[in-house]
Amino acid sequence: MEKIEFKQGTKKESKIASELIHTTAPDFFRALFGSEAIPVLQKLYKTPSSMFSYQYCKFIMVDGQHAGLILGYSGRGEFIRTLRSGLVILRHFRLKAPSVIIRSIRAEKKFINIKDDEFYISNIAVSPSFRKKGIGKKLLEHVYKESKNLGLKNLVLDVATKNEKAIGLYKNIGMEKHEKINATIKGEQFSFYIMKLPIK
């Protein structure tokens, strides 16, 4: 029988975390960060209180292997997350940083408008060898329980309109589409649904 457990992310898991996070929206991250997407995500993951920090990451482990992760946070602390993330981007890109930071902030403001009593799921990813085994659903159920214990009112996420498999999973646990958002980053068009699930 498989041993399944959830564990808090740590800095030493930055490589596997950044690679998994990147799989959730490779085109979007490329538009934001270019060919430096994974290195930037790795630095953001290792930075406390950034938007992709290890502090906000939970792994699901199956027999000691990283089967997937979920990364998210409540609406509290948004200013600090934006500031810390901007500093990481500034250090990484240097002279190119202003344009990258502007793109990142515009993208954040376009998609992320989380209330203090909501839990925003920024990324959910399943390792290739563990797909089609219910791992994604287990991650969502785990976050739902944790959010309920914290007294939060809604789970919120954004998902690419073309990602039908993910949309099907989210609908399966009761999430509903609330609005469609379009964005243009470096000439590329991106469309997302904002989906929500009340926590009861």
C-alpha positions in Angstrom: 0.0 0.0 0.0 1.3 3.5 -0.9 2.3 5.8 1.8 0.9 9.3 1.1 1.8 12.4 3.1 1.8 16.1 2.8 4.9 18.1 3.7 5.9 21.8 3.9 8.2 22.9 1.1 11.8 23.7 2.0 14.6 25.8 0.3 16.5 22.6 -0.6 13.7 21.5 -2.8 14.0 24.6 -5.1 15.0 22.6 -8.2 12.1 20.2 -8.2 9.7 22.9 -7.1 10.6 25.4 -9.8 10.4 22.8 -12.5 7.0 21.7 -11.3 5.7 25.3 -11.0 7.0 26.0 -14.5 4.9 23.1 -15.9 1.7 24.9 -14.7 2.0 27.7 -17.3 5.2 27.4 -19.4 4.1 29.9 -22.1 3.0 32.4 -19.5 6.3 32.2 -17.6 8.3 32.5 -20.8 6.4 35.6 -21.7 7.2 37.1 -18.3 10.8 35.9 -17.8 12.0 34.7 -21.2 14.5 31.9 -21.2 15.3 32.6 -17.6 11.9 31.4 -16.3 13.1 28.4 -14.3 16.2 30.1 -12.7 13.9 33.0 -11.7 11.3 30.7 -10.3 14.0 28.9 -8.4 15.2 32.2 -6.8 11.7 33.3 -6.0 11.0 29.9 -4.4 14.0 30.3 -2.1 13.0 33.8 -1.1 10.8 34.1 2.0 7.4 35.8 1.4 7.8 36.1 -2.4 4.9 35.0 -4.6 6.4 31.6 -5.2 8.1 31.1 -1.8 8.7 27.7 -0.3 6.7 29.0 2.7 3.5 28.8 0.6 4.3 25.5 -1.0 3.1 22.0 0.1 4.3 18.8 -1.5 2.4 15.6 -1.7 4.8 12.7 -1.2 4.0 9.1 -2.3 6.4 6.5 -0.9 8.9 9.2 -0.3 8.8 10.7 -3.8 7.6 14.2 -4.8 4.3 13.4 -6.5 3.1 17.0 -6.9 2.8 20.4 -5.2 0.3 23.1 -4.5 1.3 26.7 -3.9 -1.0 29.4 -2.5 -1.8 32.0 0.1 -4.5 34.2 1.6 -5.0 37.8 0.5 -3.1 39.0 3.6 0.5 40.1 2.9 0.1 41.0 -0.8 2.3 44.1 -0.6 5.2 42.2 0.9 4.9 39.4 -1.6 5.0 41.9 -4.5 7.9 43.8 -3.0 10.0 40.7 -2.3 9.3 39.3 -5.7 10.2 42.6 -7.4 13.6 42.6 -5.5 14.4 39.1 -6.7 13.6 40.1 -10.3 15.7 43.3 -9.9 18.7 41.4 -8.8 18.4 38.7 -11.4 17.7 40.9 -14.5 19.6 44.1 -13.5 19.3 46.5 -16.5 16.4 44.6 -18.0 14.6 44.4 -14.6 12.3 47.5 -15.0 10.5 46.0 -18.0 10.3 42.5 -16.4 9.0 44.0 -13.1 6.4 46.0 -15.0 5.2 42.9 -16.9 5.0 40.9 -13.6 3.1 43.5 -11.7 0.7 44.1 -14.5 0.1 40.3 -14.7 -0.4 40.1 -11.0 -2.9 42.9 -10.9 -4.7 41.5 -13.8 -5.2 38.1 -12.3 -4.8 38.4 -8.5 -7.4 40.3 -6.6 -7.6 38.2 -3.4 -9.6 39.1 -0.4 -8.2 38.6 3.1 -10.7 35.8 3.7 -9.9 33.9 0.5 -7.2 31.3 -0.3 -5.6 31.8 -3.7 -4.2 28.7 -5.4 -1.3 30.1 -7.4 0.0 26.8 -8.8 -0.9 23.1 -8.7 1.3 20.6 -10.4 1.6 16.8 -10.6 4.8 15.1 -11.5 4.5 13.3 -14.9 4.9 9.7 -13.4 2.1 10.4 -10.9 -0.5 11.8 -13.3 -4.0 10.2 -13.6 -3.8 8.8 -10.1 -5.9 11.4 -8.3 -3.0 13.4 -6.9 -4.4 16.8 -8.1 -7.7 16.1 -6.3 -5.9 15.1 -3.1 -3.9 18.4 -3.2 -7.1 20.4 -3.6 -8.8 18.5 -0.8 -5.8 19.1 1.5 -5.8 22.9 0.8 -9.6 23.0 1.3 -9.3 21.4 4.8 -6.4 23.7 5.8 -8.3 26.8 4.5 -11.4 25.8 6.5 -9.4 25.4 9.6 -8.1 28.9 9.1 -11.6 30.3 8.8 -11.3 31.3 5.2 -14.4 31.7 3.0 -13.3 30.7 -0.6 -10.8 28.9 -2.6 -9.8 30.9 -5.7 -7.7 30.2 -8.7 -7.1 31.1 -12.3 -6.8 28.6 -15.1 -6.1 28.9 -18.8 -9.3 28.7 -20.8 -7.7 26.1 -23.1 -6.7 23.8 -20.1 -9.8 21.6 -20.3 -8.4 18.8 -18.1 -7.7 21.2 -15.2 -11.1 22.9 -15.6 -12.7 19.5 -15.4 -10.9 18.6 -12.2 -11.8 22.0 -10.6 -15.5 21.6 -11.6 -15.4 18.0 -10.2 -14.7 19.4 -6.7 -17.4 22.0 -7.0 -15.5 25.1 -8.3 -17.4 27.4 -10.6 -16.3 29.9 -13.2 -16.7 33.5 -12.1 -15.2 35.6 -14.8 -12.9 35.4 -17.9 -9.8 37.6 -18.0 -7.7 38.4 -21.0 -4.1 39.7 -21.0 -1.4 40.6 -23.5 2.2 40.1 -22.5 4.9 40.9 -25.1 2.4 40.6 -27.9 1.0 37.2 -26.7 -2.6 36.8 -25.8 -3.5 34.8 -22.6 -7.1 34.0 -21.5 -7.9 32.7 -18.0 -11.0 31.8 -16.0 -11.2 32.8 -12.4 -12.8 29.9 -10.5 -14.1 29.8 -6.9 -15.3 27.3 -4.4 -17.1 28.4 -1.2 -15.6 26.8 2.0 -18.4 25.4 4.1 
